[in-house]
Amino acid sequence: MPERYEFGLDTFGDVTVGPDGGPLPHAQVLRNVVEEAVLADRLGLDFFGVGEHHRADFAVSAPEVVLAAIAGRTERIHLGSAVTVLSSDDPVRVFQRFATLDGLSNGRAEVILGRGSFTESFPLFGFELNQYQELFEEKLALFAGLLPQQPVTWAGKLRPPLTEQSVFPPVEHGRLKTWIGVGGSPESVVRAAHYGLPLVLAIIGGSPARFAPLADLYRRALEQFGNPLQPIAVHSPGFIAETDAEALDTLWPHYEIIIGRIGRERGWGPVSREHFEDEAGPNGALYAGSPENVATKIAAAMRAIGATRFDLKYSNGGLPHEVMMRSIELYATEVVPRVRELLAAADAEDAELSAVADLGAADRADAAAAADLPRD
């Protein structure tokens, strides 16, 4: 039973529509993201994550700058990336930027490292896509070497070496909290366990329960590498309204546009309303609906995976800022408290069953011992 469950929000800074139905300027979207984070902090949520993209339909290409602006307007919420595309960045600069954010926010910075689901950053920054895997593996090895905050000596094939190099600024209290974000690859899960880093499972389609074997693999790999248990978080899209019908009808037009756009780029077929509603149903990865139904679904997913944190990707295509603000409010004030109730009840039931099992085992041991006693 975990000591504490955490609940957060993620956004990619999707370019949203304004009152006239047209897209807002990127600058206004950025300002709106800051306001959304301020609301999340005021309502007591645990984490706010900002993604990194380099394309027209997302406003955030420099998450750390946005997070620094948020840090100056918030007090307690943890701030991180969702994700930082390490393959097309420099590990030393990433560490420096997040160490700087950690100092500015008084210890609230987190970084989620991943390969990303888009590849626009590779040609933009001069990296070869045929080195996709090698780039991430080598850069992650260097980043892991920076976390103890000791002088680093490192050599690889794709970056100049370092010899007894110190990196500044240091993180003020302990280590920079660093997660690995994965989309379902067993190799990525084992890699996270190898470095002893917490895991974020990006579940954006299908049943969350099918990720349970990956979570089990991660825990087994941590043990085999001799690393302590680490938390597992889930990142999934969603939208909350007062009723299921309102949530689905509001989200669907924006979902259809963004999934259709990405689908055409990747050769998928057209998305249907039927598929959309299946994903929003009990066995899908879209957490869209009324507070009670979304809470029930989140609790079930966290239980299936053994996750201790859930991050709702609340921005979905052109959903207006005002609509997302209301969704954030419902998530924080109705969904999260209900999920905590459901998980607490399930944990109490598990503890009771475990106690009964332990008692039964003790009774059997006593009986076995009695059977071995000498008889008159």
BELJONOR-V500138 format. One record per run of one state. SS is the DSSP state (~ for helix, > for strand, _ for the rest). FROM is the first residue (numbers start at 1). LEN is the number of residues. If there is no record, write none. Layout:
BEGIN
ss=[SS & SS]
from=[FROM & FROM]
len=[LEN & LEN]
END
This chain:
BEGIN
ss=[_ & > & _ & > & _ & > & _ & > & _ & ~ & _ & > & _ & > & _ & ~ & _ & > & _ & > & ~ & _ & ~ & _ & > & _ & ~ & _ & ~ & _ & > & _ & > & _ & > & _ & ~ & _ & > & _ & ~ & _ & > & _ & ~ & _ & ~ & _ & > & _ & ~ & _ & > & _ & ~ & _]
from=[1 & 6 & 12 & 14 & 15 & 17 & 18 & 23 & 24 & 26 & 43 & 47 & 51 & 58 & 59 & 63 & 72 & 78 & 82 & 84 & 86 & 89 & 91 & 105 & 109 & 115 & 120 & 126 & 129 & 148 & 152 & 155 & 162 & 166 & 177 & 183 & 186 & 195 & 198 & 203 & 208 & 225 & 232 & 241 & 244 & 267 & 273 & 281 & 287 & 290 & 291 & 306 & 309 & 314 & 321 & 372]
len=[5 & 6 & 2 & 1 & 2 & 1 & 5 & 1 & 2 & 17 & 4 & 4 & 7 & 1 & 4 & 9 & 6 & 4 & 2 & 2 & 3 & 2 & 14 & 4 & 6 & 5 & 6 & 3 & 19 & 4 & 3 & 7 & 4 & 11 & 6 & 3 & 9 & 3 & 5 & 5 & 17 & 7 & 9 & 3 & 23 & 6 & 8 & 6 & 3 & 1 & 15 & 3 & 5 & 7 & 51 & 5]
END
